[in-house]
Amino acid sequence: MAKKYVPHLHFASGEQFFPTTANYHMERSELWLKSDGTNQLIDSNPTVTSISHYTSGDYFLSNRLDSVEEIAEDYNQAREKIGDTVYARVTRDSLSGNLIVQYWFFYAFNPGTLNQHQGDWEMIEIILDSTERPTYAVYSQHFSGERAIWNDVEKVDGTHPRVYVALGSHASYFKPYQGKLGLESDTVGSREEIPWEDLDILYLGEMGSGKHPATQDWLEYGGRWGNWAELADIARGAAGPSGPGHGENEEKWVHPASWGSDLFLVNQSWFMLSWVAYYFLYIFTTII
């Protein structure tokens, strides 16, 4: 079922980072503990198994390459070998009973317009009804997201939703002209594509002992996938993110249907408003 809805990804011009494996970041990082305002090195060579023992949000995996330029260069060299990856998860929501198909994306860096940080976890999900037909698609964006009825979603080959990934921030949008309303401040486009059939699919198990392969023990890790300097960085979006099922991503994992149903519902009227805003800004910036 997860293969049926694998998304078709679109990226704006200038994008440096594409979905990769969690192992890419872990293998290039050191594990640190933030305690009383100081950082303590815990493990200079963490592994999938070793990080699974650290479930507190006070830990963080910090890439040894500090600058975005260094990380981008290293990542693009590695991408030639490891390709592009999506993590797929099929689960049933414990509250609604809905079957949910989730796709989690990990990016090595988030050089966003409003914030920058190592590591980036993003997610989209498809909510199915009792007959296992899609009803909604839900796309995460920053600390929130939006949803659309299945009929309003652009699709490839009938079932694969198009996802327009924002430049740098990697927020997910339904249209290439979104991202300019309200506080979004995202640049979206379709300069580069990753067709759904070109994505390597890794199927996620569940959290808990014996509920996933040993290669996915990183699911138990509760710390951040990227460095951070102070508590305010979390509020500013300048800290590495928590992984699937932890921190700001806990509700998406535990109650995916209710998390998605609480988000703003976009429709054709909203898409038209986004289109007008996009071209107004385009014309305005062209004139001046």
C-alpha positions as CSV (number, residue, x, y, z in Angstrom):
1,M,0.0,0.0,0.0
2,A,2.8,2.4,0.8
3,K,4.2,2.1,-2.7
4,K,0.8,3.1,-4.2
5,Y,1.0,6.7,-2.8
6,V,4.7,7.5,-2.9
7,P,4.9,11.2,-3.7
8,H,6.4,12.9,-6.8
9,L,8.6,15.7,-5.5
10,H,9.2,19.1,-7.1
11,F,12.0,21.4,-6.0
12,A,12.7,25.1,-6.6
13,S,15.7,26.5,-8.4
14,G,18.8,26.6,-6.1
15,E,17.9,23.7,-3.8
16,Q,21.0,22.1,-2.4
17,F,19.5,19.3,-0.3
18,F,17.3,16.5,-1.2
19,P,15.7,13.7,0.9
20,T,18.4,11.3,2.2
21,T,18.8,8.7,5.0
22,A,18.9,9.4,8.7
23,N,22.2,7.4,8.7
24,Y,23.8,10.0,6.5
25,H,23.6,12.6,9.3
26,M,24.3,10.1,12.1
27,E,27.5,8.8,10.5
28,R,28.8,12.4,10.2
29,S,27.9,13.5,13.6
30,E,28.9,13.5,17.3
31,L,26.4,12.9,20.1
32,W,26.2,15.7,22.6
33,L,24.3,16.4,25.8
34,K,23.1,19.9,26.7
35,S,23.1,20.3,30.4
36,D,22.9,23.5,32.5
37,G,23.8,25.6,29.4
38,T,26.9,23.6,28.6
39,N,27.6,20.9,26.0
40,Q,29.1,17.6,27.0
41,L,30.4,15.2,24.3
42,I,28.8,11.7,24.8
43,D,29.9,9.8,21.8
44,S,32.3,10.8,19.0
45,N,31.2,8.0,16.7
46,P,27.5,7.2,17.4
47,T,25.8,4.2,15.8
48,V,22.2,3.3,15.2
49,T,22.2,1.1,18.2
50,S,24.1,3.4,20.6
51,I,21.8,6.5,20.0
52,S,18.7,4.4,20.7
53,H,19.6,4.5,24.4
54,Y,19.3,8.2,24.6
55,T,15.6,9.1,24.7
56,S,15.8,12.6,26.3
57,G,15.4,15.7,24.2
58,D,18.5,17.1,25.8
59,Y,20.8,15.2,23.4
60,F,21.7,16.3,19.9
61,L,23.6,14.9,16.9
62,S,25.9,17.7,15.6
63,N,27.4,17.3,12.2
64,R,31.2,17.5,12.4
65,L,31.1,19.8,9.3
66,D,29.8,23.0,10.8
67,S,29.0,25.3,7.8
68,V,26.2,24.9,5.3
69,E,28.8,25.1,2.5
70,E,30.8,22.2,3.9
71,I,27.7,20.1,4.5
72,A,26.3,20.9,1.1
73,E,29.5,19.8,-0.6
74,D,29.8,16.6,1.3
75,Y,26.1,15.8,0.8
76,N,26.2,16.3,-2.9
77,Q,29.2,14.0,-3.2
78,A,27.4,11.4,-1.1
79,R,24.2,11.7,-3.0
80,E,25.7,10.3,-6.1
81,K,26.1,7.0,-4.3
82,I,23.2,6.9,-1.8
83,G,20.5,8.4,-4.0
84,D,17.2,9.9,-2.7
85,T,15.2,8.2,0.1
86,V,11.8,8.4,1.6
87,Y,10.7,6.6,4.8
88,A,7.2,5.0,4.4
89,R,5.0,4.1,7.3
90,V,1.5,2.5,7.3
91,T,-0.4,2.7,10.6
92,R,-3.9,2.8,12.0
93,D,-4.8,5.8,14.1
94,S,-5.8,4.6,17.6
95,L,-8.4,7.3,18.1
96,S,-10.2,7.4,14.7
97,G,-9.4,4.0,13.4
98,N,-8.4,5.5,10.0
99,L,-5.6,3.9,8.1
100,I,-2.8,6.3,7.5
101,V,0.1,6.2,5.0
102,Q,3.0,8.5,6.0
103,Y,6.1,9.5,4.1
104,W,8.9,10.9,6.2
105,F,11.8,12.9,4.6
106,F,15.2,13.6,6.1
107,Y,17.3,16.5,4.8
108,A,20.9,17.1,5.8
109,F,20.4,20.8,6.4
110,N,17.7,23.5,6.5
111,P,19.0,26.7,5.0
112,G,15.6,28.4,5.2
113,T,14.7,32.0,4.7
114,L,13.7,32.6,8.3
115,N,15.8,30.0,10.1
116,Q,18.8,27.7,9.5
117,H,19.7,24.5,11.2
118,Q,21.3,21.1,10.7
119,G,19.0,18.3,9.9
120,D,15.4,18.5,8.8
121,W,12.5,16.1,9.2
122,E,9.4,16.7,7.1
123,M,6.3,14.5,6.5
124,I,3.2,14.1,4.4
125,E,0.4,11.6,5.0
126,I,-2.6,10.2,3.2
127,I,-5.7,9.5,5.3
128,L,-7.8,6.6,4.1
129,D,-11.5,5.9,4.9
130,S,-13.0,2.6,6.1
131,T,-12.9,1.2,2.6
132,E,-9.2,2.2,2.3
133,R,-9.9,5.0,-0.2
134,P,-8.0,8.3,0.2
135,T,-10.0,11.1,1.6
136,Y,-7.3,13.7,2.5
137,A,-3.7,14.5,1.9
138,V,-1.8,16.3,4.7
139,Y,1.4,18.2,4.2
140,S,3.6,19.4,7.0
141,Q,5.0,22.9,7.0
142,H,7.3,24.2,9.7
143,F,5.5,23.7,13.0
144,S,2.2,23.1,11.4
145,G,0.8,22.2,7.9
146,E,-2.3,22.1,5.8
147,R,-4.6,19.5,4.3
148,A,-6.6,19.1,1.1
149,I,-9.3,16.7,0.0
150,W,-7.9,14.0,-2.2
151,N,-9.7,15.3,-5.3
152,D,-8.0,18.7,-4.9
153,V,-4.5,17.1,-4.9
154,E,-2.4,17.1,-8.1
155,K,-1.4,13.5,-8.8
156,V,0.9,11.5,-11.1
157,D,-0.4,8.2,-12.5
158,G,-3.6,8.6,-10.5
159,T,-2.3,7.9,-7.0
160,H,1.0,9.6,-6.5
161,P,0.6,13.1,-5.0
162,R,2.7,16.0,-6.3
163,V,4.6,17.7,-3.4
164,Y,6.1,21.1,-4.1
165,V,9.0,21.4,-1.6
166,A,10.0,24.9,-0.4
167,L,13.5,26.1,-1.1
168,G,15.7,25.5,1.9
169,S,12.9,25.0,4.5
170,H,11.6,21.9,2.7
171,A,8.0,22.7,3.8
172,S,5.5,20.8,1.6
173,Y,2.9,22.5,-0.6
174,F,0.2,21.4,-2.9
175,K,0.9,24.0,-5.6
176,P,4.1,25.6,-7.1
177,Y,2.8,29.1,-6.5
178,Q,2.1,28.7,-2.8
179,G,4.2,29.9,0.1
180,K,3.7,33.7,-0.1
181,L,0.6,34.1,2.1
182,G,0.8,35.0,5.8
183,L,3.9,34.0,7.6
184,E,4.9,31.3,5.1
185,S,7.8,33.2,3.4
186,D,8.6,30.2,1.3
187,T,9.8,29.9,-2.3
188,V,8.3,27.1,-4.1
189,G,8.8,25.9,-7.7
190,S,9.4,23.0,-10.1
191,R,12.9,23.5,-11.4
192,E,13.9,20.0,-10.5
193,E,11.9,16.8,-9.9
194,I,12.3,13.5,-8.2
195,P,9.8,11.1,-9.8
196,W,8.1,8.8,-7.3
197,E,9.6,5.7,-9.0
198,D,13.2,7.2,-8.4
199,L,12.8,7.4,-4.6
200,D,14.3,4.6,-2.6
201,I,11.5,3.5,-0.2
202,L,12.5,2.4,3.3
203,Y,9.6,1.0,5.3
204,L,9.5,2.1,8.9
205,G,8.5,-0.1,11.8
206,E,7.0,1.2,15.0
207,M,8.7,2.5,18.1
208,G,9.4,0.0,20.9
209,S,11.5,-3.1,21.4
210,G,11.0,-5.7,18.7
211,K,8.7,-3.5,16.7
212,H,11.2,-2.5,14.0
213,P,14.4,-3.9,12.5
214,A,17.6,-3.3,14.3
215,T,18.7,-1.0,11.5
216,Q,15.9,1.3,12.6
217,D,16.9,1.5,16.3
218,W,17.4,5.3,15.7
219,L,13.6,5.5,16.1
220,E,14.1,5.3,19.8
221,Y,16.5,8.2,19.9
222,G,14.7,11.2,21.5
223,G,17.2,13.9,20.9
224,R,17.6,16.4,18.1
225,W,19.0,15.8,14.7
226,G,21.2,18.8,14.6
227,N,23.0,21.2,16.9
228,W,21.5,24.1,18.9
229,A,23.0,26.8,21.1
230,E,20.2,27.9,23.4
231,L,16.6,27.3,24.4
232,A,15.4,30.2,22.3
233,D,16.7,28.4,19.2
234,I,13.9,26.0,19.5
235,A,11.2,28.7,19.4
236,R,13.0,30.4,16.6
237,G,13.2,27.3,14.5
238,A,17.0,27.4,14.7
239,A,17.6,24.1,16.4
240,G,17.9,20.7,14.9
241,P,14.5,18.9,14.8
242,S,13.3,16.0,16.8
243,G,12.9,12.8,14.9
244,P,9.7,10.9,14.1
245,G,7.6,10.2,17.2
246,H,9.5,12.7,19.4
247,G,9.2,16.3,20.5
248,E,7.3,18.4,17.9
249,N,6.8,15.3,15.8
250,E,5.2,13.1,18.5
251,E,1.6,14.0,17.7
252,K,2.1,13.3,14.0
253,W,3.3,9.8,14.9
254,V,1.0,8.9,17.7
255,H,-2.3,10.5,16.5
256,P,-1.7,11.1,12.8
257,A,-5.4,11.4,11.8
258,S,-6.4,13.9,14.5
259,W,-3.1,15.9,13.9
260,G,-4.0,16.2,10.3
261,S,-7.7,16.9,10.7
262,D,-6.9,19.9,12.9
263,L,-4.9,21.6,10.2
264,F,-6.1,24.3,7.8
265,L,-8.1,23.0,4.9
266,V,-7.0,24.4,1.6
267,N,-9.3,24.3,-1.4
268,Q,-9.6,25.8,-4.9
269,S,-10.5,29.2,-3.5
270,W,-7.3,29.2,-1.4
271,F,-5.3,28.0,-4.3
272,M,-6.6,30.9,-6.4
273,L,-5.7,33.4,-3.7
274,S,-2.2,31.9,-3.5
275,W,-1.9,32.2,-7.3
276,V,-2.9,35.9,-7.2
277,A,-0.5,36.6,-4.3
278,Y,2.3,34.9,-6.2
279,Y,1.9,36.8,-9.4
280,F,1.3,40.1,-7.7
281,L,4.6,39.7,-6.0
282,Y,6.2,38.6,-9.2
283,I,4.9,41.6,-11.1
284,F,5.7,44.0,-8.3
285,T,9.3,42.9,-7.9
286,T,9.8,42.9,-11.7
287,I,8.6,46.5,-11.9
288,I,10.8,47.8,-9.1
